[in-house]
């Protein structure tokens, strides 16, 4: 039985039937999952997501390249923050990067024992949906939210995925959470940027002068790479 569910924040993970038996899509469009997709587009070999700053620091001390963000800001002493623009340089090609972010890498940690964990962003939407629709598995769209609270942009992206995959394939059950996200997306799809105008994280990033990150993160289909978690490392899925 193939179902589609949306977890509007990581705290919903265990609420769903057998989440560890589903494909879990981690969503943090502003900005962690967009930054991850960007790093793969620019040739990173693998990304090791870690939940804590202490873990990130210990990798840094071992000589790894490390991205670290809290509350939207790059942490001092690390190589990158969480802007997709930090992951566009030739310095990341074929490298291993360690990454910790406020919410996105926590959501990955929550879901790490699922059947498959993949990364979703507007920048890989079509590739992700085409792949999901071909899998004989239930899908849990897990929004990273903000400190365990729902946020609008991740919910919107979850709705975009529900919208697409239900056009491409038949699912046995589309949960109320999935319908809710889809209805939200259908209200917003003509102008997602405008729809998100009053959202809390958009305002937070705008205050930090990160409007170009928002614009980039809402751009569709810049890459067909789907990052997948294998042995606690994100790598480029072989399709
Ligand atoms: O929460 C996260 O993981 C980040 O995406 C937050 S921020 O966009 O870097 O502020």
Boltz pocket constraint, residues with backbone or C-beta under 6 A from the ligand:
constraints:
  - pocket:
      binder: B
      contacts: [[A, 28], [A, 30], [A, 31], [A, 32], [A, 33], [A, 69], [A, 70], [A, 71], [A, 72], [A, 73], [A, 82], [A, 101], [A, 102], [A, 103], [A, 104], [A, 105], [A, 144], [A, 145]]
      max_distance: 6.0
